[in-house]
Amino acid sequence: MKEWFKENKWIFVGGIVIVAAISTPLILFIVRNHLDQKTFEALGPVGDFFGGTTVGLLTLASMLFVIASISMQKKQLDMQQDELKMQREELAKTREEFELTNKTLTKQQFESTFFNMINLHHNLWKDLEVRRTFFETIYGELRFNYNNFVKKYWESRLISLKNEDPIALKKFLRSIYLNNSKVKRFETELKNINRSEINQELIRKLESNNEEYFNDFSDKFNDEFERREIDDLFIEYMNNPYLLDYLLIENSNRFYYYTFDGTIDYTLSNERFIEDLNDEWTISFMKQIRKETLYEPSILKRNAYEKLYNNKEEEIGHYYRNLYRIVKFIQDENFSTDKIQNEKEQKKYRGILRAQLSSMELLMLFYNVVYSKKGEKFKEILKGTNFFDDHLIESKLLWANDKEELAALK
């Protein structure tokens, strides 16, 4: 009751005013028979007074009703606003649920396509000859191709030297010949001693004696060189396996010696052999060629890989194109509007793909994107993704600068 009165008080008061305005003249009209004519006529001014008063009361009642109406409309507006707020909240929840559902469906569609693509990758893998050993084979072919390219490059440099500067060629041949003679003599002396008698002090003594002997009889060794045919030495050193190893392998040995118990281990590397040459120009010449064949990105590496790819394109072309499409499919997918979360999701699916690849597959994929012209697009989408991470076997890397190429992709 109190609540009703609180909500309708203005209507209630207005009703009382109207009742009073109507009742007053009625009451006077009803009781007029009890009045004499003179007294009744005297009520005229009174009637005018009540008439004026009644109009005022009715006006007041109208105002009260207007106030009541405004109050009710305000309450209705408040209720409508509350309802609109609730509707907006429900719509927001509905939208969130829709976005979540849509996101879930989108992810399901992505994963369905993604894993179908991985299945296709496995089917392509099964089609490759000899399966797991296939990439071991083409890795060996790449190494073989590069060795041949380096050998031809080495030959071309020596031929150019022979044609353009015969004096420098002779200087080069003499320096190699003399150092080779010194090393051979030391090796012979070392091997003629009983292994049980060998120790580090004795090895140092043999080295010192060999150096003194060579210095004392340098004229003898130079005479021996002069008696050799230049063309014969030229061909011999053009095909010398130790010189080729120096150009191809970062750590290669000319010879090594060890005792039966393994306590003494003596190694002469090809690098030290070159450093010990008696001619600075020859040392610089060899280091420059080694830089071009081993330590810096070279057209030789690209040529070696392109030759392999051209020979094997029918077998590996489809395989690499499919891998490219899978990675691009991951990169093009927007998993989240948040950049960090999106990259996190992309990394997860790249990791799933990478887990499907063997170590040799990863290495050959690395060479494909780094040294193949057809792998340039693949290289662009892998750059900055750290796709290879630390999963490449360093001992299997063919070239010293592979680590630099790998770092450039991260």
Residue, then its C-alpha position, 0 to 999 in steps of 0.5 A: m500500500k505504501e509502495w502504491f501511494k509512493e508511486n501514485k501520490w500526485i494522482f491521489v492528491g490531484g483526485i482529492v483536489i478535483v473532488a473538492a472542486i466538484s463537491t463544493p458547488l454541489i453541496l451548496f446547490i443541495v442545501r439551497n432549499h434551507l436558505d431564504q431567497k435573500t440569503f441565497e441571492a447573497l451567495g452570488p458573490v460567494g459563487d463567483f469566489f468559489g468559481g474562481t477558486t474551483v478553476g484554480l483548484l482544477t488547474l492545480a489538479s491538472m498540474l499535479f496530473v502532469i507531474a504524475s505523468i512526467s514521473m511515470q514516464k521517467k520511471q518507464l524511461d528508466m525501465q526501458q534504459d535498464e532493459l536496453k542495458m540488459q539487452r546490450e549485455e546479452l548481445a555482447k555475450t552473444r557476440e562473444e559466444f559467436e566470436l568464440t564459436n567462429k574462432t573455434l570453427t576457423k581453427q578447426q578448419f585450419e587444423s583440418t587443412f593443415f593436417n591434410m597437407i601434412n598427410l600429403h607431405h608424408n605421401l610425397w615422402k613415401d614416393l621418394e626413392v629409398r625413403r630415409t636414405f634418399f636425403e642422405t644420398i642427395y646430401g652426398e651428391l651435393r658434396f660430390n658436386y661441390n668438390n668437383f666445382v672447387k677442383k675445376y675452380w682450383e684448376s682454372r686459377l692455376i691455369s690462369l696463373k701459368n698463362e698470366d704470370p709464369i714466374a709467380l707459378k714457379k715461385f708457388l710450385r717451389s714453395i709447395y715442393l720445398n715444404n712438402s719435402k721437409v714434411k715428408r722427411f719429418e714424417t719418415e723420421l718419426k715413423n722410423i722410431n719405435r712407438s714405445e720410445i716416442n714422447q713429446e720431447l723427442i717429437r720437438k727434437l725431431e722437428s728442430n733437427n728436421e728444420e736445421y737439416f732443411n736449412d743446411f741443405s736448402d741448396k740441395f732441395n732447390d736443386e732437386f726442384e730445378r731438376r723437376e719438370i714444371d709441367d709435371l709439378f703443375i699437374e701434380y699440385m693441381n690434383n694434390p688431395y691435401l691442397l684440395d682438402y685445404l680449400l674444401i674442409e675447415n679442419s683437415n690433416r696432412f698426416y697424424y701420428y699416435t702411439f699405441d696407448g694413445t698417449i702421444d698424438y701428433t697432427l699436422s694440419n693442412e692449414r699449418f702446412i700452408e702457414d709454414l710455406n717459405d713464401e708470403w705470396t704463395i701463402s696469400f694466394m692459397k688463403q685467398i682461394r680458400k676464402e673464395t671456396l670455403y669461408e664466403p658465400s660463393i657462386l660455386k655453392r649455388n652452382a653445385y646445388e643448382k646442378l643437384y636440383n636440376n638432376k633431382e627436380e622430378e623427385i624433390g621439386h614437388y616435395y619442396r613446393n608442398l613444404y612451401r605451401i604448408v609454411k605459407f598456409i601457416q604464415d597467412e593464417n590469423f589466429s588472433t588479433d593480438k600480434i604476440q599471440n598470433e606469432k605464438e600460434q604460428k610458431k606452434y604449427r611450424g614446430i609441428l611441421r618441423a617435427q615431421l622432418s628428419s635432420m637430413e631433410l632439414l639440412m637439405l631444406f636449408y640448402n634449398v632455401v639458401y642456395s637455390k633460385k627456386g627456393e628464394k620465395f621459401k627463404e623469404i617466408l622463413k626469414g625471421t621465424n627461426f624455423f631451423d632453430d638449433h635442429l641442424i647438425e653442425s657436423k653435417l654442414l658442408w661449408a664454414n659459412d653455413k652458420e652465417e647463412l643460418a644466422a641470417l635466417k633467424 
